[in-house]
């Protein structure tokens, strides 16, 4: 089976590609290698993949239809894992056009290519951010998500709607995964774990928003990868019992599914920081700040649906996950021998 992974030099993309390659898959990866964050980290991730004979990389912007269409035409993929996107909630406030170009136009291009090349299954990244102002936790796929609080979240909600349209009109099986605060080795430098670790190691203060009264469904990368691959191997199907009078937002009479993919056991931000301090063997200096625009105080995933669909059950807890992240962080950025937890 030949699989296209867009955003293959990204955090989740690299890990998914590596796991599939280890299992004997054939991966064609594309990435535009934008400078939203350090391109050196992206190149280092690709270095992890290049030794595999069944891995091919092409620099490609999914926002450029001709470029991504050429890849589809030449390679004849069986299925697609679409992870390429402009990420970041706060960045979307300052640079909105980047999100329209990558997340809307780019997704449109991928959908069109999947349609015309009769792709067997499209799995794509949505986000827990779509829950927006919804305060009912844990977040369930049946909840209303019509009140996003960032443009990033709005583009991800738009992706879900666009996917349903293509599933309905053209029978394209699509599965959207609402990722919840993914962390671990090779994580993005603009995410809290790396920002916090860098500040702690450099004796700088870390900005802690909402005075630390934040809860996140931190999900370790290995668990995310297992979920993505399990879903990829079970294409979305039509709900024969779908009721159009009481429509389920997460399924359809078309081959369309939406799943939360999180830890299912949310952690207070201060507990996460404490685990990081313990793993780095160093105390954090904190700058307590109010809530930032576009943020939400709590994310919590109801993962019953994805568990029922593919038996998804996370296995990595916060202490273990933060330890593994800290070990990688020190080895990658500081080249120090990691000090084990006492």
C-alpha positions in Angstrom: 0.0 0.0 0.0 1.4 3.4 -1.0 0.4 6.2 1.4 0.8 9.9 0.9 1.5 11.9 4.1 1.3 15.6 3.7 3.2 17.7 6.3 5.6 14.7 6.7 8.4 16.9 8.1 6.0 18.0 10.9 5.8 16.7 14.4 2.9 14.2 13.9 3.7 13.6 10.2 7.2 12.3 10.9 6.1 10.0 13.7 3.3 8.5 11.6 5.5 8.0 8.6 8.2 6.3 10.7 5.8 3.9 12.3 4.2 3.0 9.0 7.7 2.5 7.4 8.7 0.3 10.4 5.6 -1.8 9.6 6.7 -2.2 5.9 4.6 0.5 4.3 5.5 2.6 1.3 5.4 6.3 2.2 5.5 9.3 -0.2 5.9 12.4 2.0 5.4 16.0 1.0 6.1 19.2 3.0 6.6 22.9 2.1 9.2 23.3 4.8 7.9 26.8 5.7 9.8 28.9 8.2 6.9 29.3 10.6 9.4 27.6 13.0 13.0 26.3 12.7 13.4 24.6 9.4 16.5 22.8 10.9 14.2 20.8 13.1 12.1 19.8 10.1 15.2 18.7 8.2 16.3 16.7 11.3 13.0 15.0 11.3 13.4 14.1 7.6 16.9 12.7 8.5 15.1 10.2 10.7 13.1 9.0 7.7 15.6 9.1 4.8 17.3 5.7 5.7 14.1 3.8 4.9 14.2 2.6 1.3 10.4 2.8 1.0 10.4 6.5 1.9 10.3 9.2 -0.8 10.2 13.0 -0.1 9.2 15.8 -2.3 9.1 19.5 -1.3 5.6 20.5 -2.2 3.1 23.1 -1.1 -0.4 21.7 -0.9 -1.7 25.2 -1.5 -0.2 24.9 -5.0 -2.7 22.7 -6.9 -0.4 21.9 -9.8 2.3 20.7 -7.5 0.2 18.4 -5.4 -1.8 17.2 -8.4 1.4 16.2 -10.2 2.4 14.1 -7.1 -1.0 12.3 -7.1 -0.9 11.7 -10.9 2.7 10.3 -10.8 2.5 8.1 -7.6 -1.0 6.6 -7.6 -1.6 6.6 -3.9 -4.0 4.1 -2.1 -4.8 6.4 0.8 -3.8 9.8 2.2 -3.0 11.1 5.6 -3.3 14.9 5.4 -1.5 16.7 8.2 -0.1 19.7 6.3 -1.5 22.9 7.8 -0.7 26.3 9.2 -0.8 25.6 12.9 -1.0 27.8 15.9 -3.9 29.6 17.6 -2.2 32.9 18.4 -0.3 33.1 15.1 -3.7 33.1 13.3 -4.5 36.5 14.9 -1.5 38.1 13.4 -1.3 36.2 10.1 -4.8 35.2 9.0 -4.1 34.9 5.3 -1.6 32.1 6.0 -4.4 29.9 7.4 -6.7 30.5 4.4 -4.0 29.6 2.0 -2.8 26.5 3.7 -5.8 25.2 5.6 -8.6 26.1 3.2 -7.1 26.2 -0.2 -4.6 23.4 0.6 -7.4 21.2 1.9 -9.5 21.9 -1.1 -6.6 20.9 -3.4 -6.1 17.6 -1.5 -9.9 16.9 -1.7 -9.9 17.5 -5.4 -6.9 15.2 -6.0 -8.5 12.5 -3.8 -11.7 12.7 -5.7 -10.2 12.5 -9.2 -7.7 9.8 -8.3 -10.3 7.6 -6.5 -8.4 7.5 -3.2 -9.6 4.7 -0.8 -9.5 6.8 2.4 -8.5 10.3 3.4 -7.6 10.8 7.0 -7.0 14.4 8.0 -6.1 16.5 11.0 -8.8 18.5 12.7 -8.3 20.0 16.1 -9.8 20.1 19.6 -9.8 23.9 19.0 -13.0 23.5 17.1 -14.9 23.2 20.4 -14.3 26.9 21.0 -16.7 28.4 23.5 -18.3 25.1 24.3 -17.9 24.7 28.1 -19.4 21.2 28.5 -16.6 18.7 29.2 -15.5 16.2 28.3 -15.8 17.4 24.7 -17.9 15.0 22.7 -18.1 14.7 18.9 -21.9 15.2 19.2 -21.4 18.7 20.7 -22.1 21.9 18.8 -18.9 23.4 17.4 -20.3 26.5 15.8 -18.5 29.0 18.1 -14.8 28.9 17.3 -12.6 31.5 19.1 -9.7 31.6 16.7 -9.4 31.6 12.9 -7.3 28.5 13.1 -10.2 26.7 14.8 -12.6 28.1 12.1 -10.4 26.7 9.3 -10.4 23.2 11.0 -14.2 23.3 11.3 -14.4 24.3 7.7 -12.2 21.3 6.7 -14.7 19.0 8.4 -17.6 20.5 6.4 -15.7 20.4 3.2 -14.8 16.7 3.8 -18.4 15.9 4.4 -19.4 17.5 1.1 -16.9 15.3 -0.8 -17.9 12.2 1.1 -21.6 12.9 0.2 -21.1 14.0 -3.4 -18.3 11.6 -4.5 -18.4 8.8 -2.0 -14.9 9.6 -0.8 -14.3 8.0 2.6 -13.0 10.7 4.9 -12.1 10.6 8.6 -11.3 13.8 10.6 -9.3 13.5 13.8 -9.6 16.2 16.4 -6.1 16.1 18.0 -5.8 17.1 21.7 -2.6 18.8 22.8 0.0 16.4 21.3 3.4 16.4 22.9 6.6 14.3 22.9 10.0 14.0 21.2 10.4 16.1 18.1 7.6 18.4 19.2 7.1 21.9 17.7 9.2 24.6 19.3 6.2 27.0 19.5 4.3 24.6 21.8 4.3 24.9 25.6 6.5 21.8 26.4 9.5 23.1 24.4 8.9 26.7 25.3 8.8 25.8 29.0 11.8 23.4 28.8 13.9 26.0 27.0 13.0 28.7 29.6 13.7 26.4 32.5 17.1 25.3 31.2 18.1 28.9 30.5 16.9 30.2 33.8 14.2 32.4 32.2 10.6 32.9 33.3 7.9 30.9 31.6 4.6 32.7 30.7 1.8 30.9 32.5 -1.6 32.1 31.2 -4.8 32.4 33.1 -2.7 32.4 36.2 -2.1 28.7 35.7 -5.8 27.8 35.8 -5.7 25.8 32.6 -6.4 22.1 32.0 -5.2 20.3 28.9 -5.8 16.8 27.6 -2.1 16.2 27.0 -1.7 13.3 24.6 1.7 11.6 24.0 2.8 11.3 20.4 3.1 7.5 20.4 -0.6 7.2 21.4 -1.6 9.6 18.7 0.3 7.6 16.1 -1.4 4.4 17.1 -4.7 6.1 16.8 -4.0 7.6 13.4 -2.8 4.3 11.9 -5.7 2.3 13.4 -8.2 4.7 11.9 -6.4 4.8 8.5 -6.7 1.0 8.3 -10.5 1.2 8.9 -12.0 3.6 6.3 -15.1 5.6 7.2 -18.4 4.0 6.2 -21.9 5.1 5.7 -24.2 5.1 8.8 -27.2 3.0 7.7 -29.1 4.1 10.7 -28.3 7.8 10.2 -31.3 9.9 11.2 -31.5 13.2 9.1 -34.1 14.5 11.5 -31.7 14.2 14.4 -28.3 14.3 12.6 -25.2 13.1 14.3 -22.4 15.7 13.6 -19.7 13.0 13.7 -21.1 10.6 11.1 -23.4 10.6 8.1 -25.3 8.7 5.5 -22.1 9.3 3.5 -18.7 7.6 4.3 -17.7 10.3 6.8 -16.5 10.2 10.4 -15.1 12.6 13.0 -13.3 11.4 16.1 -11.6 12.9 19.1 -8.1 11.6 19.6 -6.8 12.5 23.0 -5.6 11.0 26.3 -9.0 11.1 27.9 -7.4 12.1 31.2 -6.9 15.9 31.3 -4.1 17.3 33.3 -3.9 20.7 35.1 -1.2 22.9 33.5 0.6 23.3 36.8 0.8 19.6 37.2 2.4 19.4 33.7 4.9 22.0 34.7 5.7 20.2 37.9 6.4 17.0 35.9 8.6 18.9 33.6 10.5 20.4 36.5 11.0 16.9 37.9 12.2 15.5 34.6 14.7 18.3 34.0 15.7 18.4 37.7 15.3 22.1 37.7 12.7 24.5 39.1 10.7 26.8 36.8 10.4 30.6 37.2 6.9 31.6 36.3 5.3 34.8 35.0 1.6 34.5 35.8 -0.5 36.2 33.1 -4.2 36.6 32.2 -5.9 34.5 29.5 -4.8 35.1 26.0 -7.1 35.9 23.1 -8.1 32.7 21.2 -7.3 30.4 24.2 -9.7 28.3 26.1 -9.3 27.3 29.8 -10.0 23.6 29.4 -9.7 20.8 26.9 -10.9 17.3 27.7 -11.6 14.6 25.2 -14.3 12.0 25.3 -12.6 9.2 23.4 -15.4 6.6 23.6 -16.2 6.8 19.9 -12.7 6.2 18.6 -12.4 3.4 21.2 -15.5 1.7 19.9 -14.4 2.2 16.3 -10.8 0.9 16.5 -10.2 0.0 20.2 -8.1 3.2 20.8 -6.8 3.4 24.4 -3.9 5.7 25.3 -1.2 4.0 27.4 1.4 6.7 28.1 0.7 8.8 31.3 2.0 12.3 32.0 5.0 11.3 34.1 6.3 8.9 31.5 5.5 11.1 28.5 7.1 14.2 30.0 10.2 12.1 31.0 10.6 10.9 27.4 10.1 14.4 26.0 12.6 15.9 28.4 15.2 13.2 27.5 14.8 14.0 23.8 14.9 17.8 24.5 18.2 17.7 26.3 19.8 15.4 23.8 18.6 17.4 20.8 19.1 20.9 22.1 21.7 20.6 24.8 23.5 17.4 23.8 23.7 16.5 27.5 23.5 13.1 29.0 20.0 12.8 30.5 19.8 12.6 34.2 17.3 9.9 35.1 14.4 10.6 37.4 15.4 9.7 41.0 
